[in-house]
Amino acid sequence: MTDIAEVTASPSPDLLTPDNCAVLFVDHQPQMFFGTGSGDRTAIINSTLGLAKAAKVFDVPVVLSTVAAESFSGPIMPQLADVFPDHKIIDRTTMNAWEDAAFVEAVKATGRRKLVIAGLWTEVCVVLPTLSALAQGYEVYVVTDASGGVSPQAHEHAVQRMIQAGAVPVTWVQVLLEFQRDWARTETYVPVTEVVKEHGGAYGLGLVYAQAVIGAHAAG
């Protein structure tokens, strides 16, 4: 039973913060997009870039990975590479990124126990490392709108499989706002609202309207 006297205005330790997580981008490559049929591919690209820019605004460590980039799948999507121009991209032969030593070492080097992951396809390149990381004690948050599968069923069944194993489904806007959490955090207010305006669809347009009509400091 909750002791009301002990209740305080403090966040849950389950919340994502810029200091407790890393963001993993797995196989956002042309050939993988060609086979994606679970949702609108342009929307997945937009969500992926929104997530990437959220990580950059808050200086969250990221791991970028591709599979068979030179022989089959093509390079990581250029818009994502442009967000992290100096970042090493780990290319693998393994479908399960967690079976690639360089990938796992890069994750370990972040020092974070909460992993935010997005990738293509959900039913292979997301579910396999997610289950593997969960088995080794990590907490995993799957960005479902920045991921895609070969069909709606493949994507949904993979998400359900990960949830049953203990992963938490999130969206890129949820991650961004969970990092910000307070519009009084002025050091990231403007960069966050810029990401929202660029990638937040109708929400972004609403922010443009609010700032134009109400004033430059209209909250999101």
Secondary structure, 3 states (H helix, E strand, C coil): CCCHHHCCCCCCCCCCCCCCEEEEEECCCHHHHHCCCCCCHHHHHHHHHHHHHHHHHCCCCEEEEEECHHHHHCCCCHHHHHHCCCCCEEEECCCCHHHCHHHHHHHHHHCCCEEEEEEECHHHHHHHHHHHHHHCCCEEEEEHHHCECCCHHHHHHHHHHHHHHCCEEECHHHHHHHHHCCCCCHHHHHHHHHHHHHHCHHHHHHHHHHHHHCCCCCCC
